[in-house]
Every structure is written in C-alpha cells, then in structure tokens.
Amino acid sequence: MKIMIIGGKTEHNESWEKIKEACIEIGKILRQKNHTLELCSPFEDSADYWVLKGYCSDSCSCTTVNYHYVKLDSVDRKLQLLENKYLKINKVPIIVSKSEEKSDMQYAWLFCQLEALECCQCVLAIGGKNTGSANMLLRFAEGKRKLVIPFTIGDGAAMRAYERREFQLKDKLGNEVYYLNSIAHFGCIIDKIDESDMKKSNDIGERKIFISYARRRPCEADYIETLLRRRGVSVFRDESEFGAGKEIPVQIEENIYKSNTFIAVYCAEYACSPWCYDELELALDLREKGQIEIWILCIDDTRIVSKRARNMVFYQVKSREEIEGKIVSLLS
C-alpha cells in the first residue's frame, strides 16, 4: 500500500524527541510490512525525514521511496545525502523558477504535498503544527475520503485530526484506539491497515444519508443525525413544515435522489404521515432501480403499512443504545 506521512514539529518543542522516536519506529514497521512511502520533505523538522530514517535502517536489502518535491539545488543536495546503496529515491519534482517569491515557493510545496496525497492510499499523521500545512492537508485527506490514521503522540495537527475522527476510529479500532498513543503498540495499528474492515472505513464517508422521520417525533432523528455527522457522513433531512394536501417539496425529493442510503425512523407518527409515506415510496422506487439502500429503524411496535416495505428487513430499536449499536453496525 502507498502511504503518505504528514506531520513533524509542533508548536511544543518539548514533544519533538518523542515524535522523532515514534517516526523511526513507524518507518521500521512500514518497511517490515512492505508498504511504499510517498514523501515530500527531506528536512529534519518533518515526520517524513524521521520515518525514512526508520524505513531504511534495515540495510539487508535495497528499497525505493517516492519523493514529491520542489526542484531546487538545496533540496536536490538533501536528497543526494539521503540516497545510498540501500535506498533509491524515485524523484517526482515540481519545476520552479529560482526568482519566485517565498510565498510562491510555499504554494509549490503545497502542490507537491497534494500530488503525494493523490498517489497514496493511506495517510499516517503524527505531530505537525496546527498553524502549518499539516492541519490543512489532513483536512484535504479527510475530504478526499483517504484512510487517515492519526497518531496522538506530541499533540499538534495529528491530535486535531484524531479529535475530528474520534468516533469513527473508536468504531473501527475498539480498545486498540488507545494504541495510537503507544510506540510499543504501533505494529498493531499498522496491521489494521492491511485488514479489509479497516479499508472499508474509507467508504463510510462516501455514504450520503437521507433521514425520513415524522415531524411530530424528531428526537430519534436528531440523535441519528448526531451519530452520523460524528462519523463524517453526509446527512440530508427535512426540517420544514408544509401544509396538508401538499406534495413533497422539490428540495426533499432532490435530496432523496442525491442520497445513496435512506433511513426511515418508523413509528406510529410515521405511519400516520402521508408525507413520510410519500418519501418512503420514492425511496422504494429508487431501491428497485438499485440507486439507494433503505434502512428501516422501528422505534415502537407499529406495523409497517407500505406493502412493498412489509417484507423488507427492519430493525427494532427502542433505546439510544440500541439505535447507536445498529447505526454503527450498518455503517460497518
């Protein structure tokens, strides 16, 4: 698997030695697991540099890494120093004019990092300044639905990424999520990258879910929306009021078409609502065309009215704990 490293020094210099130690260990493990590195910075204040040190510390055989960098004489010299008989560097340069302004050079480096992000299948983050490019790159990675593993040693941008993805990571890693802060257990985390259920975690963010619920009973829908948004899922729902005898508003219909999953929060109030019935019928039409998946969550004992939905699998959930358990299970 192609793995990009994001991070480095944080605003708190006292954690830097521990971050370097962790990076070296990560590099050793990645080499043992035969993962490919997509790197950008050859400088000592970056996580890239120290991960590479660990990656090529085993001199038994030659290995190759990919370097996306700004082609400057100073950078070429750094890469030459890193390259030896045990390490081959596949150079992917961005050509710039030597007369370019410092601010333009920063954009050139950012472009290199975005190129590396496009090439990789997984991002490992450790440290990194909250005010630097690491924080922004990790947000880009999340937006592109990359598999992001943020190690929490040393605080910084990686810790911010962990906080944003905490619930999703806990769902997938269970108690092993605490290994993200333990150098001794990094191997267990790297092993997870190779497991199919961890790779599927990327797909959770690809879901676009429409929540259909009775306006007179919104509490469960509110809770479901919170669970989904914590896990980076795009959520559509209708919060508008429209009068009796009116058809489904165009915006609701458009949002159902945009979705690939439809959640019906089924209850007595839902069964009595003509608008909920219409939303479910539209979803059933799309399901028959293979355009949408339907999850029916029954929050009371009301029987399902729609003839086409009666034979579908539904899930009885009577408490918040049962709702959360079922949502996490279905996402996985």
C-alpha positions in Angstrom: 0.0 0.0 0.0 1.2 3.5 -0.8 1.4 5.5 2.4 1.9 9.3 2.8 3.4 10.8 6.0 2.0 14.1 7.3 3.4 15.9 10.3 6.6 17.0 12.1 7.5 19.5 14.8 4.6 21.0 16.7 4.3 24.3 18.5 5.5 22.5 21.6 9.2 21.7 21.1 9.4 19.6 24.2 7.5 16.8 22.5 9.8 16.7 19.4 12.2 14.0 20.7 9.3 11.6 21.3 7.8 12.4 17.9 11.1 11.6 16.2 11.4 8.3 18.2 7.8 7.4 17.1 8.5 8.2 13.5 11.6 6.0 13.4 9.5 3.1 14.8 6.7 3.7 12.3 9.3 3.6 9.4 10.7 0.3 10.6 7.3 -1.3 10.8 6.2 0.0 7.4 9.4 -1.5 5.9 8.7 -4.8 7.6 5.1 -4.8 6.1 6.4 -3.8 2.6 4.4 -0.6 2.4 5.6 2.1 -0.1 6.3 5.6 1.1 5.1 8.7 -0.6 7.2 11.5 0.9 7.7 15.3 0.4 10.1 16.8 2.9 13.8 15.8 3.2 14.3 18.2 6.1 15.0 17.2 9.7 11.9 19.1 11.2 9.5 16.8 9.2 8.0 13.5 10.1 8.9 12.4 6.6 12.6 12.6 7.3 12.5 10.5 10.5 10.1 7.9 9.1 12.5 7.5 6.3 15.4 7.0 8.8 13.5 4.1 10.3 12.4 2.8 6.9 15.9 2.4 5.6 17.6 1.4 8.9 17.5 -2.2 7.8 20.4 -2.5 5.4 19.8 -6.1 4.4 18.2 -5.1 1.0 17.7 -2.0 -1.2 14.4 -0.2 -1.1 12.8 2.6 -3.1 10.7 5.5 -1.9 8.8 8.2 -3.9 9.7 11.9 -3.2 7.4 14.7 -4.4 9.5 17.8 -4.0 10.2 21.3 -5.3 13.3 21.1 -7.6 15.8 23.4 -6.0 19.6 22.9 -5.7 19.4 22.9 -1.9 16.6 20.2 -2.0 18.5 18.1 -4.5 21.5 18.1 -2.3 19.5 16.9 0.7 18.0 14.1 -1.4 21.5 13.1 -2.5 22.6 12.9 1.1 19.7 10.6 1.9 20.2 8.3 -1.0 22.7 5.5 -0.6 23.3 1.9 -1.7 20.4 0.7 0.5 17.9 3.5 -0.6 16.8 4.5 -4.0 14.7 7.7 -4.4 12.2 7.9 -7.2 12.1 11.7 -7.7 8.9 13.4 -8.7 9.9 17.1 -8.9 7.9 20.3 -9.4 10.0 22.7 -11.5 10.0 26.3 -10.3 11.9 29.5 -11.2 14.7 30.5 -8.8 13.4 34.0 -8.9 10.0 33.1 -7.5 8.8 34.8 -4.3 8.9 33.0 -0.9 5.1 32.9 -0.8 5.0 31.3 -4.3 7.5 28.7 -3.1 5.1 27.7 -0.3 2.4 27.1 -2.8 4.8 24.9 -4.8 5.5 22.8 -1.8 1.8 22.6 -1.1 1.3 21.4 -4.7 3.9 18.6 -4.1 2.0 17.5 -1.0 -1.3 17.4 -2.8 0.3 15.3 -5.5 1.6 12.9 -2.9 -1.9 12.8 -1.4 -3.4 11.9 -4.8 -0.9 9.0 -5.1 -1.4 7.5 -1.7 -4.0 5.1 -0.3 -3.4 5.8 3.3 -2.2 8.8 5.4 -0.3 8.4 8.7 -0.2 11.6 10.7 2.0 12.5 13.7 2.7 15.9 15.2 2.6 18.8 12.8 1.9 22.4 13.5 -1.8 23.5 13.8 -0.9 26.7 12.0 1.1 25.0 9.2 0.2 23.0 6.2 -0.2 19.7 8.1 -3.5 20.7 9.5 -4.8 21.8 6.1 -3.5 18.7 4.4 -5.2 16.4 6.9 -8.5 18.2 6.2 -7.9 17.7 2.5 -7.2 14.0 3.1 -10.5 13.6 5.0 -12.3 15.5 2.3 -10.9 13.0 -0.3 -12.0 10.1 1.9 -8.5 8.8 2.4 -7.8 6.4 5.1 -6.2 8.6 7.8 -4.5 7.2 10.9 -3.6 10.0 13.3 -1.1 9.0 16.0 -1.7 11.1 19.1 1.9 11.4 20.4 3.0 15.0 20.6 -0.3 16.8 20.2 -0.4 19.1 17.1 -2.3 18.7 13.8 -2.5 14.9 14.2 -4.3 15.3 17.5 -6.7 17.6 15.9 -7.4 15.0 13.2 -7.9 12.4 15.9 -10.5 14.6 17.7 -12.4 15.1 14.4 -12.5 11.4 13.7 -12.6 10.0 17.2 -15.9 8.2 17.0 -15.1 6.7 13.6 -11.7 5.5 14.9 -13.3 4.0 18.0 -15.9 2.1 16.0 -13.1 0.5 13.9 -10.3 0.0 16.3 -12.2 -0.6 19.6 -9.9 -0.6 22.6 -6.9 -0.6 20.2 -7.6 3.1 19.5 -5.5 3.8 22.6 -2.5 2.2 20.8 -2.4 5.4 18.8 -0.5 6.9 21.7 1.8 4.0 22.4 5.0 3.5 20.5 5.2 -0.1 21.7 1.9 -1.0 20.0 2.3 0.9 16.7 2.7 -2.5 15.0 -0.9 -3.4 15.9 -2.2 -0.2 14.3 -0.2 -0.8 11.1 -1.5 -4.3 10.9 -5.0 -2.9 10.9 -4.2 -1.0 7.6 -4.0 -4.4 5.9 -7.3 -5.6 7.2 -10.3 -5.3 4.9 -12.6 -3.9 7.5 -10.2 -1.0 8.1 -10.0 -0.3 4.4 -13.8 -0.2 4.3 -13.8 2.6 6.9 -13.0 4.9 4.0 -16.3 4.1 2.4 -18.3 5.3 5.5 -17.6 8.9 4.5 -18.9 8.1 1.0 -22.4 7.5 2.3 -25.0 10.2 1.7 -27.9 9.5 4.0 -31.4 10.9 4.0 -33.3 10.7 7.3 -37.0 10.3 6.9 -39.0 10.9 10.1 -42.3 12.2 11.5 -42.1 15.9 12.3 -44.1 15.2 15.5 -41.4 12.9 16.7 -38.0 14.4 15.8 -35.8 13.3 18.9 -34.6 10.0 17.4 -33.9 11.6 14.1 -31.8 14.3 15.9 -29.8 11.6 17.6 -29.2 9.6 14.4 -28.1 12.7 12.7 -25.6 13.4 15.5 -24.2 9.8 15.3 -23.8 10.1 11.5 -22.2 13.5 11.5 -19.7 12.5 14.2 -18.5 9.8 11.7 -18.1 12.1 8.8 -21.3 11.0 7.0 -23.2 13.5 4.7 -26.7 13.8 6.1 -29.9 15.2 4.4 -33.2 15.7 6.3 -36.2 17.9 6.1 -36.9 20.3 8.8 -39.5 22.4 7.1 -43.3 22.4 7.7 -45.7 22.1 4.8 -49.5 22.0 4.9 -51.9 19.2 4.5 -52.6 18.2 0.9 -49.3 19.4 -0.3 -46.9 17.2 -2.3 -43.3 16.5 -1.1 -41.3 19.7 -1.6 -38.9 19.7 -4.5 -35.9 20.1 -2.2 -36.8 17.0 -0.2 -37.2 15.0 -3.4 -33.9 16.3 -4.8 -32.1 15.3 -1.5 -33.5 11.8 -1.7 -32.2 11.5 -5.2 -28.8 12.7 -4.0 -28.6 10.1 -1.3 -27.4 6.5 -1.5 -29.0 5.5 1.8 -32.5 6.2 3.1 -33.2 5.8 6.8 -36.9 5.6 7.8 -37.4 6.3 11.5 -40.6 4.2 11.7 -43.2 4.7 14.4 -46.9 5.4 14.9 -46.5 9.0 13.9 -44.6 8.0 10.8 -47.3 5.5 9.7 -49.9 8.2 10.0 -48.0 10.8 8.0 -48.8 11.0 4.2 -45.5 12.9 3.6 -43.4 10.2 5.3 -45.3 7.6 3.2 -44.5 9.5 0.0 -40.8 9.8 1.0 -40.7 6.0 1.6 -42.4 5.2 -1.6 -40.0 7.4 -3.6 -37.1 5.6 -1.8 -38.6 2.2 -2.7 -38.8 3.2 -6.3 -35.1 4.1 -6.3 -34.3 0.9 -4.4 -35.9 -1.1 -7.2 -33.5 0.7 -9.7 -30.5 -0.1 -7.5 -30.0 3.6 -6.7 -30.5 3.6 -2.9 -30.3 1.4 0.2 -33.1 1.5 2.7 -32.7 1.0 6.5 -35.9 0.9 8.4 -35.5 1.6 12.2 -38.6 0.7 14.1 -38.7 2.8 17.3 -42.0 1.4 18.6 -44.2 -1.6 17.8 -46.2 0.0 14.9 -46.7 -2.4 12.0 -45.3 -1.3 8.6 -48.1 -0.1 6.3 -46.4 0.1 2.9 -47.0 -3.1 1.0 -43.6 -3.1 -0.7 -41.8 -2.4 2.6 -43.5 -5.2 4.6 -41.2 -7.9 3.5 -38.0 -5.9 3.9 -35.6 -6.4 6.8 -36.3 -3.9 9.6 -34.5 -3.2 12.9 -36.3 -2.9 16.2 -34.5 -0.2 18.3 -36.2 1.0 21.5 -33.3 2.9 23.2 -30.5 5.3 22.3 -28.0 2.5 23.0 -29.8 0.2 20.5 -30.0 2.9 17.9 -26.3 3.7 18.2 -25.4 0.0 18.1 -27.4 -0.6 14.9 -26.2 2.5 13.1 -22.5 1.6 13.8 -23.2 -2.0 12.7 -24.9 -0.9 9.4 -22.1 1.6 8.6 -19.5 -1.1 9.1 
